[in-house]
């Protein structure tokens, strides 16, 4: 039984560590988080669109990649932004530049095929070409796997905590909590230092782990990169880091407290 209990503690520490990392991820993919970070970072200097228009695209992109995966809704948002931009420049006596999508005449509830046809010959400054959609589809697949893994990790962590709390001692429970907190803090401190020294290298390595086919690089003036530029991902990384480290420190503190009580 002693060996089994040690295995439970080890499994619980690992599951807790994964859960803390997942907590940071979960906060990052919240609609409010994307909206707030995009509102502060979207590149309206490079893009023809305004900051508010780019934020609308960022919100719709988040929903497609990490939420409803409604392609028609994503296309509709982009088409609406294009149409709004066209009205604005026309009112000023201007006209759409080369590569502007054929959004005039699209019905309010167009089909995916109609949107795709309107965007087919357009510049990626104004819309998402098929390769962007494929990348977002890959993101959605990764997210679904992550959601499932994190739910399993959280349930396993709870089970291990309950078992250790019932069968073990405060010292054993404290050790599990401390191990999880220390492991995550060490990992994220290293990741944070890497980001400070070479954020682009960390970003590229992270993507290569999940998108080995290399379909995650796009032109700097494309709609996707302007809506979600490097500054956006640095902001998201900071939030992920802060949430996960806060949870780990709390866990470490509770673990230390339990171990002190066990000695008393």
TASULWO-V949457 format. One record per residue. N is the residue number from 1. RES is the residue in one letter. D_CENTER is the distance of its C-alpha to the mean C-alpha in whole Angstrom. Layout:
n:res:d_center
N:RES:D_CENTER
N:RES:D_CENTER
This chain:
n:res:d_center
1:X:41
2:X:40
3:X:38
4:X:36
5:X:35
6:X:34
7:X:32
8:X:31
9:X:30
10:X:28
11:X:26
12:X:25
13:X:24
14:X:22
15:X:20
16:X:20
17:X:18
18:X:16
19:X:15
20:X:15
21:X:12
22:X:11
23:X:11
24:X:9
25:X:6
26:X:8
27:X:8
28:X:5
29:X:5
30:X:8
31:X:10
32:X:12
33:X:10
34:X:8
35:X:12
36:X:13
37:X:11
38:X:12
39:X:16
40:X:16
41:X:15
42:X:16
43:X:18
44:X:21
45:X:24
46:X:23
47:X:22
48:X:25
49:X:23
50:X:23
51:X:20
52:X:20
53:X:20
54:X:17
55:X:15
56:X:17
57:X:15
58:X:12
59:X:12
60:X:13
61:X:11
62:X:8
63:X:11
64:X:12
65:X:9
66:X:8
67:X:11
68:X:14
69:X:14
70:X:17
71:X:18
72:X:21
73:X:19
74:X:17
75:X:20
76:X:22
77:X:20
78:X:20
79:X:24
80:X:25
81:X:23
82:X:25
83:X:28
84:X:28
85:X:28
86:X:31
87:X:33
88:X:32
89:X:34
90:X:36
91:X:37
92:X:38
93:X:40
94:X:38
95:X:36
96:X:33
97:X:33
98:X:33
99:X:30
100:X:29
101:X:28
102:X:31
103:X:30
104:X:33
105:X:35
106:X:31
107:X:32
108:X:30
109:X:28
110:X:29
111:X:28
112:X:25
113:X:28
114:X:29
115:X:26
116:X:26
117:X:29
118:X:29
119:X:26
120:X:28
121:X:30
122:X:28
123:X:26
124:X:22
125:X:23
126:X:23
127:X:21
128:X:19
129:X:21
130:X:21
131:X:19
132:X:16
133:X:16
134:X:17
135:X:14
136:X:11
137:X:14
138:X:13
139:X:9
140:X:10
141:X:13
142:X:10
143:X:8
144:X:12
145:X:13
146:X:11
147:X:12
148:X:15
149:X:15
150:X:14
151:X:17
152:X:19
153:X:19
154:X:19
155:X:22
156:X:23
157:X:23
158:X:25
159:X:27
160:X:28
161:X:28
162:X:31
163:X:33
164:X:33
165:X:34
166:X:37
167:X:38
168:X:37
169:X:38
170:X:36
171:X:36
172:X:34
173:X:32
174:X:31
175:X:31
176:X:28
177:X:26
178:X:27
179:X:26
180:X:23
181:X:22
182:X:24
183:X:22
184:X:19
185:X:20
186:X:22
187:X:18
188:X:16
189:X:19
190:X:20
191:X:16
192:X:17
193:X:20
194:X:19
195:X:16
196:X:19
197:X:22
198:X:20
199:X:16
200:X:16
201:X:18
202:X:15
203:X:12
204:X:15
205:X:15
206:X:12
207:X:12
208:X:15
209:X:15
210:X:13
211:X:14
212:X:18
213:X:19
214:X:18
215:X:17
216:X:14
217:X:17
218:X:18
219:X:20
220:X:20
221:X:21
222:X:19
223:X:18
224:X:14
225:X:15
226:X:17
227:X:14
228:X:11
229:X:13
230:X:13
231:X:14
232:X:10
233:X:8
234:X:11
235:X:11
236:X:7
237:X:9
238:X:12
239:X:10
240:X:9
241:X:12
242:X:14
243:X:13
244:X:14
245:X:17
246:X:18
247:X:18
248:X:20
249:X:22
250:X:23
251:X:24
252:X:26
253:X:28
254:X:29
255:X:29
256:X:32
257:X:33
258:X:34
259:X:36
260:X:38
261:X:39
262:X:40
263:X:42
264:X:44
